[in-house]
Amino acid sequence: MASFEMVNVLEHCKLAPAPGTVNEKSLPLTFFDIPWLHFPLIQHLFFYEFPYPKSHFIDTIIPLLKQSLSLTLKHFYPFAGKLIFPPNFGKPEIRYVSGDAVSLLFAESNKDFNHITGNHQRNVAEFHSLVAQLPPVSILSDSLVAPLLAVQVTLFPNSGICIGFTFRHVTADGNACTRFIRSWASINKVGRETTMVESGTLPFYDRTMVKDPNGLASVFWNHVGKIKFEGSQRQLSTNNVIATFILGQSYVQQLKKWVLSQCPTSSHVSTFTVTCAYVWTCMVKARARSGERVTEDELEHFVFGADCRALLQPPLPATYFGNCLVSCLATTKTKELMGDNGFIVAAKTIGEAIQERLQKKEGVLKDAEKWISEFETLKEDRIVGVAGSPRFAVYDIDFGLGKPKKSEVVSIDMTGSISLNECKNDKESFEIGLSLPKIKMDAFEDIFANGFQVQQNC
């Protein structure tokens, strides 16, 4: 067995779609895809309890996962393909040809499974060896070629299994990526692919359905195409800690009541709104408490994507494969979030951003040509983003191993985002993941916990 960092590599292979099932295909990038070209890699880990020895893993689990992944790639062939830049770095496309395959690595770790799957603070470095590594970008016939997906399955003997995915966001958004993972899990669990056909969950690839009358693809490419493609191989940090926080249903209801008592005319007081507002406020206050210099008149930004498949004209099916997100941007001054009513300001600002983007009479693409240029003016260290969505129901993804013990989006360490999921055993509660320097995480932890006591008295 080879050694790779803190894991022992059991097998490293390439998995292609089932033989004879996929012909050569290509997908052009739409204006929804192009803005994500240089975005850091998405790295998502799923942990499952598995109280069995290595022999059972090698004899049973590995063959099943390989067979089911091959069957799944038959339907999700872009993940086996490559992002191809033509000579002179023209606009790329996703292309699959015979022989293309996904990098799949099986490994063994001696880490403490219960520790790594906890909610408490853990060093980000502890996750490095569990993250799937994309093969490097290469040159083929004067074209730049970039793989799109890598998978790593790591055994913790007699304890658990981690299934890790590394995606390029330009390939697909969280909706499409989660559908792929869910499909693989379903095929692995039941042993056949017919369930995808029966349930109507086959991916939809017709990109002619994405209408672009205003030439947004050209507008976005004029911005993005000027930047040299580096492959997005940014590394996880070695100094930050990652932790998970739970916002329970009862607290969420109290937060909603507080917002409505202060802003009775607010039209968008959802669980998502108050959760994000609370976390955003805590993060801004944690910066100041941890000793970071804070300028009160600086602008703070909270940004998140909204799935707009159903809001387009014509609408796209929920199974559309690719990116289909519009950005919602909430902005206010630091001093507004630092004050006693910081949470109320945050909730009002986020709610207005949602309403402004999704309820425009002119449609969700109104002023879309300004999206990239507007974001280029924002100060990067004052932006908080959101990775994931409670709607993805990641804790229902079962490979035949039961529900995940933990879902961890470790790439938030590179993006400065928070991760957001529904809780495993309570879908009305939210699970929030953060990666911060320890001094800032300690401050956030204290503010997050003690803030409830203040609000319960309001």
C-alpha positions as CSV (number, residue, x, y, z in Angstrom):
1,M,0.0,0.0,0.0
2,A,1.2,3.5,-0.8
3,S,1.3,6.2,1.7
4,F,-0.4,9.6,1.1
5,E,-0.2,12.1,3.9
6,M,-2.0,10.6,6.9
7,V,-3.9,7.9,4.9
8,N,-2.9,4.6,3.4
9,V,-4.0,4.3,-0.3
10,L,-5.7,1.0,-0.9
11,E,-6.6,1.5,-4.5
12,H,-6.5,4.4,-7.1
13,C,-8.5,3.9,-10.2
14,K,-10.3,5.6,-13.0
15,L,-14.0,5.0,-13.3
16,A,-15.7,5.6,-16.7
17,P,-19.4,5.4,-17.6
18,A,-20.6,1.8,-18.2
19,P,-19.0,0.7,-21.5
20,G,-21.0,1.5,-24.7
21,T,-23.5,3.7,-22.9
22,V,-22.3,7.3,-23.7
23,N,-21.2,8.6,-27.1
24,E,-18.9,11.6,-27.5
25,K,-20.8,14.7,-26.2
26,S,-20.2,18.4,-25.5
27,L,-22.0,21.0,-23.5
28,P,-21.4,24.8,-24.1
29,L,-21.1,27.0,-21.0
30,T,-24.2,29.2,-20.5
31,F,-24.1,32.6,-18.9
32,F,-25.0,30.9,-15.6
33,D,-21.8,28.8,-15.8
34,I,-19.2,31.4,-16.9
35,P,-19.0,33.4,-13.7
36,W,-18.0,30.3,-11.8
37,L,-15.0,29.5,-14.0
38,H,-12.3,30.7,-11.5
39,F,-14.2,29.9,-8.3
40,P,-12.3,27.7,-5.8
41,L,-13.0,24.0,-5.9
42,I,-16.1,22.7,-4.0
43,Q,-15.0,20.0,-1.5
44,H,-17.8,18.1,0.3
45,L,-17.3,15.2,2.7
46,F,-20.0,12.7,3.8
47,F,-19.2,10.6,6.9
48,Y,-21.1,7.3,7.5
49,E,-20.9,4.9,10.4
50,F,-19.3,1.6,9.4
51,P,-18.4,-0.7,12.4
52,Y,-16.7,-3.3,10.2
53,P,-13.1,-4.3,9.5
54,K,-11.0,-3.5,6.5
55,S,-11.6,-6.9,4.9
56,H,-15.3,-6.3,4.6
57,F,-14.6,-2.8,3.1
58,I,-12.3,-4.2,0.5
59,D,-14.4,-7.3,-0.4
60,T,-17.8,-5.7,-0.4
61,I,-17.9,-1.9,-0.3
62,I,-15.2,-1.1,-2.9
63,P,-16.7,-3.3,-5.6
64,L,-20.2,-2.0,-5.0
65,L,-19.1,1.6,-5.1
66,K,-17.1,1.1,-8.3
67,Q,-20.0,-0.6,-10.1
68,S,-22.6,1.9,-9.0
69,L,-20.5,4.9,-9.8
70,S,-19.9,3.6,-13.4
71,L,-23.7,3.1,-13.8
72,T,-24.3,6.6,-12.4
73,L,-21.8,8.3,-14.7
74,K,-23.8,6.8,-17.6
75,H,-26.4,9.5,-16.8
76,F,-24.1,12.2,-15.4
77,Y,-21.4,11.9,-18.1
78,P,-20.1,15.5,-17.8
79,F,-18.5,14.6,-14.5
80,A,-16.4,12.0,-16.3
81,G,-15.5,14.6,-19.0
82,K,-13.2,17.6,-19.1
83,L,-13.4,21.3,-19.3
84,I,-11.7,22.1,-22.7
85,F,-10.2,25.4,-23.6
86,P,-9.5,25.8,-27.3
87,P,-6.1,27.2,-28.4
88,N,-5.5,30.8,-27.4
89,F,-7.8,30.3,-24.4
90,G,-11.1,30.8,-26.2
91,K,-14.4,30.2,-24.4
92,P,-14.3,26.6,-23.0
93,E,-16.8,23.9,-23.2
94,I,-17.5,20.6,-21.3
95,R,-16.6,17.6,-23.4
96,Y,-16.8,13.9,-22.9
97,V,-15.0,11.5,-25.2
98,S,-14.5,7.7,-24.9
99,G,-11.9,6.9,-22.3
100,D,-12.7,9.9,-20.1
101,A,-13.1,8.9,-16.4
102,V,-13.3,10.1,-12.8
103,S,-10.4,9.7,-10.4
104,L,-11.5,7.4,-7.6
105,L,-9.3,6.7,-4.7
106,F,-9.9,4.3,-1.8
107,A,-7.8,4.9,1.4
108,E,-7.6,4.0,5.0
109,S,-7.2,6.4,7.9
110,N,-6.2,6.0,11.5
111,K,-7.9,9.2,12.6
112,D,-10.4,9.2,15.4
113,F,-13.7,9.0,13.5
114,N,-15.8,10.4,16.4
115,H,-13.5,13.4,16.8
116,I,-13.4,14.2,13.1
117,T,-17.2,14.1,12.8
118,G,-17.9,16.2,15.9
119,N,-19.3,19.7,16.0
120,H,-16.5,21.1,18.1
121,Q,-13.5,23.0,16.8
122,R,-11.2,20.9,14.7
123,N,-8.1,22.0,12.8
124,V,-8.8,22.3,9.1
125,A,-5.5,20.5,8.5
126,E,-7.1,17.3,9.9
127,F,-9.3,17.1,6.8
128,H,-6.6,17.6,4.2
129,S,-6.0,13.9,3.7
130,L,-9.7,13.1,3.3
131,V,-10.3,15.6,0.4
132,A,-10.3,14.1,-3.1
133,Q,-7.5,15.5,-5.3
134,L,-8.4,16.5,-8.8
135,P,-5.8,15.5,-11.5
136,P,-3.8,18.5,-12.7
137,V,-4.7,20.6,-15.6
138,S,-2.9,19.5,-18.8
139,I,-2.3,20.5,-22.4
140,L,-3.6,18.2,-25.1
141,S,-3.3,19.1,-28.8
142,D,-2.8,22.8,-27.9
143,S,-6.0,22.8,-25.7
144,L,-6.1,23.3,-22.0
145,V,-7.8,20.3,-20.4
146,A,-9.2,20.4,-16.8
147,P,-10.8,17.4,-15.0
148,L,-14.2,18.2,-13.4
149,L,-14.6,15.7,-10.5
150,A,-12.6,13.5,-8.2
151,V,-13.8,11.1,-5.5
152,Q,-12.1,9.7,-2.4
153,V,-13.5,7.0,-0.1
154,T,-11.7,6.7,3.2
155,L,-12.1,3.9,5.7
156,F,-11.8,4.3,9.4
157,P,-11.6,0.6,10.4
158,N,-14.4,-0.6,12.6
159,S,-15.7,3.0,12.8
160,G,-16.8,4.7,9.7
161,I,-16.4,5.7,6.0
162,C,-15.9,9.2,4.5
163,I,-17.0,9.7,0.9
164,G,-15.4,12.9,-0.4
165,F,-16.2,14.9,-3.6
166,T,-14.2,17.6,-5.3
167,F,-16.1,19.5,-8.0
168,R,-15.5,22.4,-10.3
169,H,-18.4,24.8,-9.7
170,V,-18.4,25.7,-13.4
171,T,-19.7,22.2,-14.1
172,A,-22.9,22.5,-12.0
173,D,-24.4,24.1,-9.0
174,G,-25.3,22.6,-5.7
175,N,-28.7,21.3,-6.9
176,A,-27.2,19.3,-9.8
177,C,-24.2,18.1,-7.8
178,T,-26.4,16.9,-5.0
179,R,-28.6,15.1,-7.5
180,F,-25.6,13.3,-8.8
181,I,-24.5,12.2,-5.3
182,R,-28.0,11.2,-4.4
183,S,-28.4,9.2,-7.6
184,W,-25.1,7.3,-7.0
185,A,-26.1,6.6,-3.4
186,S,-29.5,5.3,-4.6
187,I,-28.0,3.0,-7.2
188,N,-25.4,1.7,-4.8
189,K,-28.1,1.0,-2.2
190,V,-30.7,-0.8,-4.4
191,G,-28.2,-2.3,-6.9
192,R,-29.9,-1.0,-10.0
193,E,-30.4,2.3,-12.0
194,T,-34.0,1.9,-13.0
195,T,-35.1,3.9,-10.0
196,M,-33.8,7.1,-11.7
197,V,-36.0,6.5,-14.8
198,E,-39.0,5.5,-12.7
199,S,-38.7,8.6,-10.4
200,G,-38.1,11.0,-13.3
201,T,-34.8,12.2,-11.8
202,L,-32.7,11.8,-15.0
203,P,-30.6,15.0,-15.6
204,F,-31.8,17.4,-18.3
205,Y,-29.1,18.7,-20.6
206,D,-30.8,20.8,-23.3
207,R,-29.0,24.1,-23.1
208,T,-31.0,25.6,-25.9
209,M,-33.7,26.0,-23.2
210,V,-31.5,28.7,-21.5
211,K,-32.4,31.8,-23.4
212,D,-29.9,34.6,-23.6
213,P,-31.5,37.4,-25.6
214,N,-29.3,40.1,-24.0
215,G,-26.0,38.4,-24.8
216,L,-25.1,37.8,-21.1
217,A,-22.6,35.0,-22.0
218,S,-20.5,37.5,-24.1
219,V,-20.7,40.1,-21.3
220,F,-19.6,37.7,-18.7
221,W,-16.9,36.2,-20.8
222,N,-15.4,39.6,-21.5
223,H,-14.8,39.8,-17.7
224,V,-13.9,36.2,-16.9
225,G,-11.9,35.4,-20.1
226,K,-9.3,38.0,-19.2
227,I,-8.2,36.0,-16.2
228,K,-5.7,33.2,-16.7
229,F,-7.2,29.8,-15.8
230,E,-5.1,28.3,-13.0
231,G,-7.2,25.3,-12.3
232,S,-8.6,26.6,-8.9
233,Q,-6.2,24.3,-7.0
234,R,-6.1,26.5,-3.9
235,Q,-5.1,24.6,-0.8
236,L,-7.0,24.4,2.5
237,S,-5.4,26.4,5.3
238,T,-3.3,24.9,8.0
239,N,-4.1,27.5,10.7
240,N,-7.9,27.7,10.7
241,V,-10.3,25.7,12.7
242,I,-13.6,24.4,11.5
243,A,-16.7,24.0,13.7
244,T,-20.4,23.4,13.4
245,F,-23.2,25.3,15.2
246,I,-26.8,24.4,15.6
247,L,-29.7,26.9,15.4
248,G,-32.6,25.0,16.9
249,Q,-36.2,25.3,15.9
250,S,-37.3,27.0,19.1
251,Y,-34.6,29.7,18.8
252,V,-35.5,30.2,15.1
253,Q,-39.1,30.9,16.0
254,Q,-38.0,33.4,18.7
255,L,-35.8,35.1,16.1
256,K,-38.7,35.4,13.7
257,K,-41.0,36.8,16.4
258,W,-38.3,39.4,17.3
259,V,-38.0,40.5,13.7
260,L,-41.7,40.8,13.2
261,S,-42.1,42.7,16.5
262,Q,-39.5,45.3,15.3
263,C,-40.4,45.2,11.6
264,P,-44.1,44.2,11.3
265,T,-44.3,45.0,7.6
266,S,-41.4,42.7,6.7
267,S,-42.5,40.4,3.9
268,H,-39.7,37.8,4.0
269,V,-39.1,36.6,7.5
270,S,-38.1,33.0,6.7
271,T,-36.0,30.5,8.6
272,F,-33.2,31.1,6.1
273,T,-33.4,34.8,6.6
274,V,-33.2,34.9,10.3
275,T,-30.5,32.1,10.5
276,C,-28.3,34.0,8.0
277,A,-28.9,37.3,9.7
278,Y,-27.9,35.9,13.1
279,V,-24.8,34.2,11.8
280,W,-23.7,37.3,9.8
281,T,-24.2,39.6,12.9
282,C,-22.2,37.2,15.1
283,M,-19.3,37.0,12.5
284,V,-19.0,40.8,12.3
285,K,-19.0,41.2,16.0
286,A,-16.5,38.4,16.4
287,R,-14.0,40.2,14.2
288,A,-14.0,43.2,16.6
289,R,-13.9,41.1,19.7
290,S,-10.9,39.0,18.4
291,G,-8.8,42.2,18.1
292,E,-9.3,42.8,14.4
293,R,-9.4,46.5,13.4
294,V,-12.9,47.4,12.5
295,T,-13.9,50.6,10.6
296,E,-17.5,51.4,11.4
297,D,-18.3,53.0,8.0
298,E,-17.0,50.1,6.0
299,L,-19.6,48.1,4.0
300,E,-20.4,44.5,5.0
301,H,-21.8,42.1,2.3
302,F,-23.8,38.9,2.6
303,V,-24.2,37.0,-0.6
304,F,-26.1,33.8,-1.5
305,G,-27.4,32.1,-4.6
306,A,-31.0,31.4,-5.4
307,D,-32.0,28.6,-7.7
308,C,-34.0,30.2,-10.5
309,R,-34.8,27.2,-12.7
310,A,-38.5,27.6,-12.1
311,L,-38.4,31.4,-12.4
312,L,-37.0,31.6,-16.0
313,Q,-39.0,32.1,-19.1
314,P,-39.4,29.4,-20.2
315,P,-38.8,27.6,-16.9
316,L,-36.2,24.9,-16.7
317,P,-37.0,21.5,-15.1
318,A,-35.7,20.9,-11.6
319,T,-33.4,18.3,-13.0
320,Y,-31.6,20.7,-15.4
321,F,-27.8,19.9,-15.2
322,G,-25.6,22.9,-14.9
323,N,-25.5,26.2,-13.0
324,C,-28.8,28.1,-12.6
325,L,-28.3,30.6,-9.8
326,V,-29.0,34.3,-9.4
327,S,-27.1,36.2,-6.7
328,C,-28.8,38.0,-3.9
329,L,-26.6,40.6,-2.2
330,A,-27.3,42.2,1.1
331,T,-25.1,45.2,2.1
332,T,-25.0,47.5,5.1
333,K,-22.4,49.4,7.2
334,T,-20.3,47.7,9.9
335,K,-21.7,50.0,12.6
336,E,-25.2,48.9,11.8
337,L,-24.4,45.2,12.4
338,M,-22.3,46.0,15.5
339,G,-25.1,47.9,17.3
340,D,-27.7,46.4,19.6
341,N,-30.2,46.1,16.7
342,G,-27.6,44.5,14.4
343,F,-29.6,41.3,14.0
344,I,-32.7,43.2,13.1
345,V,-30.8,45.3,10.5
346,A,-29.3,42.1,9.1
347,A,-32.6,40.3,8.8
348,K,-34.3,43.3,7.2
349,T,-31.4,43.7,4.7
350,I,-31.3,40.0,3.7
351,G,-35.1,39.9,3.4
352,E,-35.1,42.9,1.1
353,A,-32.3,41.4,-1.0
354,I,-34.4,38.3,-1.5
355,Q,-37.5,40.2,-2.4
356,E,-35.6,42.6,-4.7
357,R,-34.0,39.7,-6.7
358,L,-36.8,37.1,-6.8
359,Q,-39.9,39.3,-7.0
360,K,-38.9,41.8,-9.8
361,K,-41.7,42.3,-12.3
362,E,-39.0,42.4,-15.0
363,G,-37.8,38.9,-14.0
364,V,-34.8,37.5,-12.0
365,L,-32.3,38.5,-14.8
366,K,-33.0,42.2,-14.5
367,D,-29.7,44.1,-14.5
368,A,-27.8,40.7,-14.8
369,E,-25.2,42.3,-17.0
370,K,-23.9,44.2,-13.9
371,W,-23.5,41.1,-11.7
372,I,-19.8,40.5,-12.2
373,S,-18.8,44.2,-12.4
374,E,-20.6,44.9,-9.2
375,F,-18.9,42.0,-7.3
376,E,-15.5,43.2,-8.5
377,T,-16.0,46.4,-6.5
378,L,-16.6,44.6,-3.2
379,K,-13.9,44.2,-0.5
380,E,-13.2,40.5,-0.4
381,D,-12.7,40.2,3.4
382,R,-16.0,41.9,4.0
383,I,-18.0,39.3,2.1
384,V,-19.8,36.4,3.7
385,G,-21.3,33.8,1.3
386,V,-23.4,30.7,1.7
387,A,-22.5,27.2,0.6
388,G,-25.2,24.5,0.5
389,S,-28.9,24.7,1.2
390,P,-31.2,23.0,3.6
391,R,-33.3,22.2,0.6
392,F,-30.6,19.7,-0.6
393,A,-31.5,17.4,2.3
394,V,-28.0,16.0,2.4
395,Y,-28.8,13.9,5.5
396,D,-31.1,11.8,3.5
397,I,-28.3,10.6,1.1
398,D,-28.0,6.9,1.9
399,F,-25.4,4.7,0.1
400,G,-26.8,1.6,1.9
401,L,-24.9,2.7,5.0
402,G,-27.7,4.6,6.7
403,K,-27.9,8.3,7.0
404,P,-24.7,10.3,7.1
405,K,-23.3,10.9,10.6
406,K,-21.9,14.3,9.4
407,S,-21.8,16.4,6.3
408,E,-18.8,18.8,6.1
409,V,-18.2,21.3,3.3
410,V,-14.5,21.9,4.0
411,S,-14.1,24.2,1.0
412,I,-15.6,27.0,3.0
413,D,-12.1,27.4,4.4
414,M,-11.1,28.7,1.0
415,T,-14.1,30.8,0.1
416,G,-14.9,32.6,3.4
417,S,-18.5,31.2,3.2
418,I,-20.6,29.5,5.8
419,S,-22.1,26.1,5.1
420,L,-25.8,25.6,5.7
421,N,-27.7,22.3,6.0
422,E,-30.8,21.0,7.7
423,C,-30.0,19.1,10.9
424,K,-29.8,15.4,10.7
425,N,-32.6,14.6,13.2
426,D,-34.6,17.9,13.0
427,K,-35.3,19.4,9.6
428,E,-36.7,22.5,11.1
429,S,-33.3,23.3,12.7
430,F,-30.2,24.4,10.8
431,E,-26.6,23.3,10.9
432,I,-24.0,26.0,10.2
433,G,-20.4,25.3,9.4
434,L,-17.6,27.9,9.7
435,S,-13.9,28.0,9.2
436,L,-12.0,30.8,11.0
437,P,-8.7,31.5,12.8
438,K,-9.1,30.1,16.3
439,I,-9.1,33.4,18.1
440,K,-12.0,34.5,15.9
441,M,-13.8,31.2,16.2
442,D,-13.6,31.5,20.0
443,A,-15.2,34.9,19.9
444,F,-17.9,33.8,17.5
445,E,-18.7,30.8,19.6
446,D,-19.3,33.0,22.7
447,I,-21.3,35.6,20.9
448,F,-23.4,32.9,19.1
449,A,-24.3,31.2,22.4
450,N,-24.8,34.2,24.6
451,G,-26.8,36.1,22.0
452,F,-29.7,33.7,22.5
453,Q,-29.9,34.7,26.2
454,V,-30.3,38.3,25.2
455,Q,-32.9,37.6,22.6
456,Q,-35.0,35.3,24.8
457,N,-35.5,38.3,27.0
458,C,-36.7,40.6,24.2
